Amino acid sequence: MRTAAGILMIIGVALGITVLRAAYGYIPGLLGWLPWLWVGFVFIGGFYTLKRKHWKLCLTASVLSLTILPIIFVCLRKREWER
């Protein structure tokens, strides 16, 4: 389930980049960078989920991914990070 959560977060990032390029690519200044920071944080969380590192970061990134399945998968497999 940990692998599925990481893959779902990275797929969500790929879809998020597509939406950001269409919707927010033209907004200048800080407002234009905030969605990109979100994408970067969720991508790093998905990568660390696949590597089984930094559980708190992975949980935060799964919450920020705005989908329910990665949150459930990361919470159910907390013991994998504690080994």
N, CA, C and O of each residue as an XYZ file, in Angstrom:
332
protein
N       0.815     -1.196      0.000
C       0.000      0.000      0.000
C       0.853      1.253      0.000
O       0.446      2.287     -0.530
N       2.032      1.166      0.591
C       2.929      2.313      0.603
C       3.322      2.698     -0.813
O       3.375      3.880     -1.156
N       3.596      1.699     -1.626
C       3.969      1.955     -3.012
C       2.806      2.575     -3.774
O       3.003      3.488     -4.576
N       1.615      2.090     -3.531
C       0.435      2.650     -4.199
C       0.219      4.105     -3.794
O      -0.137      4.935     -4.630
N       0.432      4.416     -2.521
C       0.269      5.794     -2.067
C       1.282      6.709     -2.745
O       0.927      7.800     -3.192
N       2.535      6.280     -2.826
C       3.554      7.088     -3.493
C       3.260      7.287     -4.961
O       3.430      8.386     -5.488
N       2.820      6.234     -5.626
C       2.500      6.343     -7.053
C       1.294      7.253     -7.263
O       1.284      8.058     -8.195
N       0.278      7.136     -6.411
C      -0.890      8.007     -6.528
C      -0.528      9.470     -6.327
O      -1.059     10.343     -7.013
N       0.379      9.744     -5.384
C       0.783     11.133     -5.168
C       1.563     11.663     -6.370
O       1.371     12.812     -6.767
N       2.432     10.851     -6.951
C       3.205     11.306     -8.098
C       2.303     11.476     -9.321
O       2.511     12.402    -10.105
N       1.314     10.613     -9.503
C       0.350     10.789    -10.594
C      -0.458     12.067    -10.376
O      -0.736     12.806    -11.321
N      -0.828     12.317     -9.134
C      -1.537     13.557     -8.812
C      -0.708     14.787     -9.131
O      -1.236     15.806     -9.578
N       0.604     14.685     -8.897
C       1.500     15.803     -9.233
C       1.539     16.007    -10.740
O       1.523     17.143    -11.213
N       1.591     14.918    -11.495
C       1.620     15.042    -12.959
C       0.337     15.707    -13.466
O       0.387     16.561    -14.351
N      -0.804     15.318    -12.908
C      -2.055     15.965    -13.290
C      -2.101     17.411    -12.814
O      -2.624     18.283    -13.507
N      -1.551     17.661    -11.631
C      -1.500     19.027    -11.113
C      -0.652     19.935    -11.970
O      -1.007     21.096    -12.175
N       0.463     19.435    -12.475
C       1.308     20.238    -13.354
C       0.556     20.589    -14.632
O       0.664     21.708    -15.134
N      -0.200     19.639    -15.152
C      -0.988     19.902    -16.356
C      -2.009     21.006    -16.114
O      -2.177     21.898    -16.946
N      -2.682     20.945    -14.987
C      -3.675     21.968    -14.656
C      -2.998     23.313    -14.402
O      -3.496     24.352    -14.835
N      -1.869     23.293    -13.702
C      -1.174     24.543    -13.410
C      -0.676     25.232    -14.667
O      -0.741     26.456    -14.775
N      -0.186     24.461    -15.608
C       0.294     25.067    -16.845
C      -0.857     25.704    -17.617
O      -0.668     26.705    -18.309
N      -2.039     25.128    -17.500
C      -3.192     25.683    -18.207
C      -3.799     26.867    -17.463
O      -4.193     27.852    -18.088
N      -3.878     26.783    -16.151
C      -4.620     27.784    -15.386
C      -3.757     28.870    -14.758
O      -4.116     30.046    -14.814
N      -2.627     28.501    -14.162
C      -1.855     29.451    -13.376
C      -0.549     29.874    -14.027
O       0.225     30.608    -13.413
N      -0.287     29.448    -15.221
C       0.987     29.758    -15.845
C       1.186     31.219    -16.142
O       2.322     31.666    -16.296
N       0.121     31.973    -16.225
C       0.218     33.375    -16.602
C       0.157     34.329    -15.419
O       0.275     35.539    -15.612
N      -0.026     33.822    -14.192
C      -0.129     34.694    -13.025
C       1.274     35.063    -12.558
O       2.053     34.180    -12.202
N       1.608     36.349    -12.551
C       2.955     36.751    -12.138
C       3.092     36.836    -10.617
O       2.099     36.837     -9.889
N       4.307     36.905    -10.166
C       4.592     37.129     -8.764
C       4.470     35.893     -7.899
O       4.536     34.763     -8.384
N       4.291     36.128     -6.611
C       4.247     35.045     -5.631
C       3.051     34.128     -5.848
O       3.150     32.919     -5.643
N       1.940     34.688     -6.257
C       0.748     33.873     -6.464
C       0.978     32.833     -7.550
O       0.403     31.745     -7.503
N       1.804     33.158     -8.513
C       2.129     32.185     -9.555
C       3.037     31.078     -9.058
O       3.041     29.994     -9.641
N       3.817     31.311     -7.992
C       4.748     30.303     -7.478
C       4.147     29.411     -6.409
O       4.634     28.299     -6.203
N       3.123     29.851     -5.732
C       2.541     29.042     -4.652
C       2.032     27.681     -5.120
O       2.315     26.683     -4.458
N       1.301     27.594     -6.218
C       0.891     26.256     -6.665
C       2.072     25.366     -7.035
O       2.009     24.151     -6.842
N       3.133     25.941     -7.558
C       4.316     25.153     -7.916
C       5.016     24.638     -6.666
O       5.574     23.542     -6.679
N       4.994     25.414     -5.587
C       5.549     24.922     -4.316
C       4.729     23.744     -3.797
O       5.283     22.780     -3.268
N       3.409     23.825     -3.949
C       2.535     22.722     -3.555
C       2.883     21.467     -4.343
O       3.011     20.385     -3.770
N       3.036     21.609     -5.652
C       3.381     20.466     -6.505
C       4.721     19.868     -6.083
O       4.861     18.648     -6.000
N       5.694     20.717     -5.820
C       7.008     20.232     -5.401
C       6.953     19.494     -4.077
O       7.599     18.459     -3.916
N       6.188     20.015     -3.127
C       6.091     19.378     -1.818
C       5.412     18.015     -1.920
O       5.862     17.053     -1.298
N       4.338     17.925     -2.695
C       3.639     16.651     -2.847
C       4.515     15.654     -3.596
O       4.493     14.464     -3.282
N       5.285     16.115     -4.578
C       6.191     15.211     -5.300
C       7.261     14.654     -4.368
O       7.542     13.456     -4.389
N       7.851     15.511     -3.559
C       8.865     15.052     -2.604
C       8.248     14.075     -1.606
O       8.873     13.077     -1.249
N       7.027     14.355     -1.156
C       6.341     13.432     -0.257
C       6.075     12.085     -0.909
O       6.226     11.047     -0.265
N       5.683     12.088     -2.173
C       5.471     10.829     -2.887
C       6.759     10.057     -3.068
O       6.777      8.832     -2.951
N       7.840     10.768     -3.353
C       9.150     10.126     -3.501
C       9.602      9.508     -2.182
O      10.083      8.375     -2.164
N       9.453     10.243     -1.077
C       9.837      9.705      0.222
C       8.918      8.562      0.659
O       9.346      7.670      1.391
N       7.674      8.584      0.220
C       6.776      7.472      0.515
C       7.282      6.205     -0.155
O       7.263      5.133      0.449
N       7.732      6.320     -1.391
C       8.284      5.154     -2.080
C       9.568      4.669     -1.423
O       9.848      3.471     -1.426
N      10.351      5.582     -0.863
C      11.615      5.225     -0.217
C      11.454      4.852      1.256
O      12.416      4.416      1.888
N      10.246      5.019      1.813
C       9.946      4.722      3.215
C      10.789      5.570      4.173
O      11.413      5.047      5.097
N      10.798      6.863      3.942
C      11.529      7.798      4.803
C      10.595      8.925      5.235
O       9.682      9.288      4.494
N      10.813      9.474      6.410
C      10.140     10.673      6.912
C       8.616     10.542      6.885
O       7.949     11.154      6.051
N       8.079      9.750      7.791
C       6.642      9.465      7.806
C       5.810     10.730      7.945
O       4.793     10.864      7.264
N       6.204     11.653      8.797
C       5.413     12.869      9.006
C       5.338     13.708      7.731
O       4.285     14.262      7.413
N       6.434     13.802      7.010
C       6.435     14.522      5.738
C       5.523     13.831      4.726
O       4.795     14.490      3.984
N       5.568     12.507      4.702
C       4.722     11.745      3.779
C       3.246     11.926      4.107
O       2.420     12.056      3.204
N       2.914     11.936      5.382
C       1.529     12.135      5.783
C       1.057     13.536      5.418
O      -0.054     13.708      4.917
N       1.890     14.531      5.663
C       1.531     15.900      5.308
C       1.347     16.052      3.806
O       0.403     16.704      3.358
N       2.235     15.461      3.033
C       2.111     15.539      1.580
C       0.874     14.807      1.084
O       0.235     15.251      0.130
N       0.525     13.689      1.719
C      -0.672     12.980      1.287
C      -1.935     13.778      1.600
O      -2.906     13.726      0.845
N      -1.925     14.515      2.708
C      -3.061     15.383      3.026
C      -3.136     16.522      2.004
O      -4.224     16.880      1.553
N      -2.000     17.082      1.646
C      -1.979     18.173      0.671
C      -2.277     17.715     -0.749
O      -2.582     18.535     -1.615
N      -2.191     16.412     -0.993
C      -2.507     15.927     -2.336
C      -4.007     15.969     -2.613
O      -4.439     15.788     -3.752
N      -4.799     16.208     -1.566
C      -6.246     16.408     -1.669
C      -7.002     15.186     -2.188
O      -8.090     15.320     -2.749
N      -6.438     14.016     -2.006
C      -7.152     12.784     -2.334
C      -7.133     11.888     -1.108
O      -6.219     11.976     -0.287
N      -8.115     11.044     -0.980
C      -8.279     10.271      0.248
C      -7.439      8.994      0.269
O      -6.988      8.580      1.337
N      -7.220      8.364     -0.877
C      -6.508      7.089     -0.882
C      -5.071      7.179     -0.372
O      -4.685      6.337      0.439
N      -4.249      8.153     -0.800
C      -2.899      8.210     -0.228
C      -2.888      8.439      1.277
O      -2.018      7.920      1.977
N      -3.842      9.208      1.778
C      -3.911      9.436      3.225
C      -4.168      8.118      3.951
O      -3.501      7.804      4.937
N      -5.130      7.357      3.463
C      -5.463      6.082      4.087
C      -4.281      5.120      3.999
O      -3.938      4.468      4.985
N      -3.659      5.029      2.824
C      -2.553      4.089      2.645
C      -1.357      4.443      3.518
O      -0.711      3.550      4.067
N      -1.051      5.726      3.656
C       0.087      6.136      4.490
C      -0.224      5.880      5.959
O       0.643      5.418      6.700
N      -1.438      6.172      6.386
C      -1.792      5.940      7.793
C      -1.817      4.459      8.146
O      -1.385      4.073      9.233
N      -2.316      3.633      7.245
C      -2.390      2.200      7.535
C      -1.012      1.553      7.604
O      -0.834      0.566      8.318
N      -0.057      2.076      6.893
C       1.271      1.473      6.833
C       2.318      2.247      7.622
O       3.494      2.245      7.258
N       1.906      2.903      8.693
C       2.857      3.646      9.523
C       3.930      2.729     10.097
O       5.070      3.159     10.273
N       3.596      1.492     10.390
C       4.570      0.561     10.973
C       5.752      0.295     10.053
O       6.843     -0.014     10.533
N       5.561      0.408      8.744
C       6.681      0.200      7.822
C       7.775      1.241      8.016
O       8.953      0.943      7.819
N       7.401      2.454      8.398
C       8.391      3.506      8.619
C       9.093      3.335      9.968
O      10.210      3.820     10.143
N       8.459      2.658     10.916
C       9.014      2.523     12.255
C      10.048      1.417     12.384
O      10.695      1.308     13.426
N      10.221      0.605     11.371
C      11.197     -0.492     11.446
C      12.600     -0.006     11.480
O      13.531     -0.810     11.543
